[in-house]
Amino acid sequence: MAWRTVPTLAAGALATLASALLVLCRGPARADSAVTDRVVRWCAAVWLRAAGARVVVDGLEHVEPAATYVVVSNHQSDLDPMAQLRALPLSLRALAMRELFRIPLLGRAMRTIGMIEVDRDSPDFRQIDDAAARDLAAGHSLLVYPEGRASPDGTIGEFKDGAFIIAVTNQVPVLPAAIYGTCRIWQPGRRAIRSGEVRIVIGRPLHTSRLTHRDIAGLRDQARDVIWSAHRDLVETMSPKAVS
């Protein structure tokens, strides 16, 4: 086990607990405030710093901080949300696995600020769609991993339709984001955590105005192509011997 593992998990757990308590003390009435966004970013920053993850972002010129997006990304590690919540200049809420909502205090805090619970084996699409619409109406962007689970080998799997249904239904742009490097810091299914660089590349927003549900498959494939291409370039730049 790498020496960073225990201190990272300890620091991350303490930061998560402190953030959850602060959110719960402030209450639901203040859940949409800029303070809440700063608390989320601070918690993510603690995890990243403890892990020795250095995050570099390209393409921020494509992001309008006051706009609302459905941010879609490939998924490589449990560290991905930390990197993207910290790095993107947006008020972000995420679709997260149900298991996290079962953790005392954390689950309550996540519900309070508008994180969306997803049962990956049997998703409640109506509940997800309703929660997503509330978050978007409140001015938050949504972070979604269309693969559903972290890739065990870093390659990009097939995308599910859910994120794109949300984007088209609510007529908000899709913001594609490729991430690379987190799997080398904290590989899925492994405990060892090692320092390293994380690269995020943000593509141009894919607009959904006038799109209908008949366009969802095309939008999904377009977003995946953008992310796959950016990820391939990152693999070639950061790990020439890797296979994308």
Secondary structure per residue as TSV (DSSP state, phi and psi in degrees):
chain	resnum	aa	ss	phi	psi
A	1	M	-	360.0	129.9
A	2	A	-	-63.6	149.2
A	3	W	T	-64.8	-23.0
A	4	R	T	-74.9	-16.0
A	5	T	H	-59.3	-55.5
A	6	V	H	-64.5	-48.6
A	7	P	H	-63.4	-33.2
A	8	T	H	-66.1	-47.4
A	9	L	H	-64.8	-37.6
A	10	A	H	-67.6	-48.6
A	11	A	H	-64.2	-41.0
A	12	G	H	-64.1	-41.5
A	13	A	H	-65.4	-41.7
A	14	L	H	-65.6	-42.1
A	15	A	H	-65.1	-39.2
A	16	T	H	-65.1	-43.6
A	17	L	H	-62.9	-46.5
A	18	A	H	-61.9	-42.0
A	19	S	H	-65.0	-42.7
A	20	A	H	-62.7	-43.7
A	21	L	H	-63.3	-41.5
A	22	L	H	-63.8	-43.8
A	23	V	H	-61.5	-44.5
A	24	L	H	-68.7	-35.8
A	25	C	H	-67.9	-35.3
A	26	R	H	-72.4	-31.1
A	27	G	-	86.7	166.0
A	28	P	G	-60.2	-30.8
A	29	A	G	-63.3	-23.8
A	30	R	G	-110.1	13.8
A	31	A	T	-68.7	-23.9
A	32	D	T	-96.4	10.6
A	33	S	S	-81.1	164.6
A	34	A	H	-64.5	-28.3
A	35	V	H	-61.9	-42.4
A	36	T	H	-60.7	-42.3
A	37	D	H	-61.6	-39.4
A	38	R	H	-66.9	-36.8
A	39	V	H	-63.3	-44.3
A	40	V	H	-61.7	-44.9
A	41	R	H	-65.6	-37.9
A	42	W	H	-63.9	-44.8
A	43	C	H	-60.0	-44.8
A	44	A	H	-62.0	-39.8
A	45	A	H	-64.1	-37.1
A	46	V	H	-63.0	-47.2
A	47	W	H	-56.2	-47.2
A	48	L	H	-65.9	-44.3
A	49	R	H	-64.0	-42.9
A	50	A	H	-64.2	-35.5
A	51	A	H	-78.7	-11.0
A	52	G	T	72.9	29.6
A	53	A	E	-90.2	118.9
A	54	R	E	-100.4	113.9
A	55	V	E	-99.1	126.8
A	56	V	E	-119.1	130.9
A	57	V	E	-119.2	131.0
A	58	D	E	-115.4	143.6
A	59	G	-	96.0	14.6
A	60	L	G	-63.1	-19.4
A	61	E	G	-66.1	-15.1
A	62	H	G	-84.6	-5.3
A	63	V	-	-105.5	126.0
A	64	E	-	-99.9	108.7
A	65	P	T	-56.3	-28.8
A	66	A	T	-85.0	-7.6
A	67	A	S	-84.7	169.8
A	68	T	-	-118.6	131.3
A	69	Y	-	-133.8	161.6
A	70	V	E	-101.5	106.5
A	71	V	E	-85.8	122.6
A	72	V	E	-116.7	141.1
A	73	S	E	-147.2	153.4
A	74	N	-	-68.0	163.5
A	75	H	-	-129.6	117.3
A	76	Q	-	-116.7	-20.6
A	77	S	-	-166.6	161.1
A	78	D	T	-65.4	-13.4
A	79	L	T	-82.1	-12.9
A	80	D	H	-55.1	-50.9
A	81	P	H	-60.2	-36.6
A	82	M	H	-61.0	-45.8
A	83	A	H	-63.8	-41.1
A	84	Q	H	-80.7	-35.8
A	85	L	H	-63.3	-35.4
A	86	R	H	-77.2	-38.8
A	87	A	H	-88.8	-30.3
A	88	L	S	-85.6	130.7
A	89	P	S	-80.7	56.5
A	90	L	S	-133.4	157.0
A	91	S	-	-83.2	95.5
A	92	L	E	-100.4	136.6
A	93	R	E	-122.8	152.3
A	94	A	E	-125.5	152.1
A	95	L	E	-83.3	124.8
A	96	A	E	-131.5	153.3
A	97	M	E	-67.6	147.5
A	98	R	H	-57.1	-33.2
A	99	E	H	-56.1	-34.6
A	100	L	H	-66.7	-32.3
A	101	F	H	-75.4	-10.6
A	102	R	T	-88.4	-6.3
A	103	I	S	-79.8	125.1
A	104	P	T	-53.2	142.9
A	105	L	T	69.4	-51.3
A	106	L	H	-60.8	-47.3
A	107	G	H	-59.8	-44.3
A	108	R	H	-62.2	-42.3
A	109	A	H	-65.7	-40.7
A	110	M	H	-63.8	-42.8
A	111	R	H	-64.1	-38.5
A	112	T	H	-61.1	-41.6
A	113	I	H	-90.1	-2.3
A	114	G	T	100.8	13.5
A	115	M	-	-65.5	147.4
A	116	I	E	-108.9	124.4
A	117	E	E	-79.7	131.9
A	118	V	E	-131.0	122.6
A	119	D	-	-86.2	106.2
A	120	R	S	-65.6	-25.4
A	121	D	S	-85.9	-28.7
A	122	S	S	-148.0	72.1
A	123	P	-	-67.3	141.4
A	124	D	-	-92.7	94.0
A	125	F	H	-65.4	-34.5
A	126	R	H	-65.1	-44.4
A	127	Q	H	-64.1	-40.7
A	128	I	H	-64.5	-45.7
A	129	D	H	-63.5	-41.8
A	130	D	H	-65.0	-43.6
A	131	A	H	-66.2	-39.6
A	132	A	H	-63.6	-42.6
A	133	A	H	-62.0	-39.1
A	134	R	H	-64.2	-44.8
A	135	D	H	-62.5	-46.1
A	136	L	H	-64.5	-40.2
A	137	A	H	-65.0	-28.3
A	138	A	T	-82.6	-1.0
A	139	G	T	95.4	8.2
A	140	H	-	-90.6	146.8
A	141	S	E	-89.8	158.2
A	142	L	E	-111.8	136.6
A	143	L	E	-103.8	120.3
A	144	V	E	-132.0	140.5
A	145	Y	-	-108.4	98.7
A	146	P	T	-65.2	-17.0
A	147	E	T	-70.5	-23.4
A	148	G	S	91.4	-38.2
A	149	R	S	-139.4	157.8
A	150	A	-	-67.1	137.6
A	151	S	-	-69.3	129.9
A	152	P	S	-71.5	-19.7
A	153	D	S	-124.6	8.2
A	154	G	S	87.2	-10.2
A	155	T	-	-76.6	164.3
A	156	I	-	-98.9	123.3
A	157	G	-	-88.3	-170.5
A	158	E	-	-72.4	148.2
A	159	F	-	-94.7	138.9
A	160	K	-	-86.0	166.4
A	161	D	S	-83.2	-17.5
A	162	G	H	-51.5	-48.0
A	163	A	H	-61.6	-35.2
A	164	F	H	-80.4	-30.1
A	165	I	H	-63.6	-44.4
A	166	I	H	-60.0	-44.9
A	167	A	H	-64.4	-44.8
A	168	V	H	-69.7	-42.5
A	169	T	H	-60.3	-39.4
A	170	N	H	-98.0	1.1
A	171	Q	T	53.7	48.6
A	172	V	-	-117.8	149.7
A	173	P	-	-67.7	152.1
A	174	V	E	-93.1	130.1
A	175	L	E	-111.4	105.6
A	176	P	E	-78.8	136.4
A	177	A	E	-137.8	123.2
A	178	A	E	-96.8	140.1
A	179	I	E	-128.3	142.7
A	180	Y	E	-148.1	142.5
A	181	G	S	113.7	-27.1
A	182	T	H	-65.4	-31.5
A	183	C	H	-68.5	-23.7
A	184	R	H	-84.1	-21.5
A	185	I	H	-84.5	-45.8
A	186	W	S	-141.8	91.0
A	187	Q	-	-71.2	137.6
A	188	P	T	-55.2	134.4
A	189	G	T	82.0	-1.4
A	190	R	-	-114.6	154.5
A	191	R	-	-92.6	-27.5
A	192	A	-	-65.2	134.7
A	193	I	-	-121.9	128.0
A	194	R	-	-129.3	148.1
A	195	S	-	-69.3	161.5
A	196	G	E	169.6	178.6
A	197	E	E	-96.4	139.7
A	198	V	E	-115.4	130.9
A	199	R	E	-115.7	134.5
A	200	I	E	-123.2	129.7
A	201	V	E	-118.8	122.7
A	202	I	E	-102.3	127.3
A	203	G	-	-89.7	177.4
A	204	R	-	-69.0	143.2
A	205	P	-	-59.8	142.5
A	206	L	B	-101.4	111.4
A	207	H	-	-78.9	147.6
A	208	T	-	-116.9	2.7
A	209	S	T	-60.4	132.5
A	210	R	T	71.8	2.8
A	211	L	-	-79.0	151.4
A	212	T	-	-122.7	-179.6
A	213	H	G	-63.4	-20.0
A	214	R	G	-70.1	-17.3
A	215	D	G	-95.8	-0.3
A	216	I	H	-63.2	-44.9
A	217	A	H	-61.0	-41.7
A	218	G	H	-66.2	-40.6
A	219	L	H	-63.4	-44.0
A	220	R	H	-58.8	-47.4
A	221	D	H	-68.0	-35.4
A	222	Q	H	-64.0	-45.2
A	223	A	H	-63.0	-43.5
A	224	R	H	-63.3	-39.2
A	225	D	H	-62.6	-41.8
A	226	V	H	-62.5	-46.4
A	227	I	H	-68.0	-42.6
A	228	W	H	-60.5	-43.4
A	229	S	H	-64.3	-45.6
A	230	A	H	-64.8	-39.9
A	231	H	H	-64.8	-41.1
A	232	R	H	-59.4	-43.1
A	233	D	H	-65.1	-38.4
A	234	L	H	-65.2	-41.8
A	235	V	H	-60.7	-43.9
A	236	E	H	-66.7	-33.5
A	237	T	H	-78.0	-44.5
A	238	M	H	-94.8	-24.2
A	239	S	-	-147.4	78.6
A	240	P	T	-55.9	-27.1
A	241	K	T	-87.6	-8.7
A	242	A	-	-75.3	159.1
A	243	V	-	-108.8	124.2
A	244	S	-	-80.4	360.0
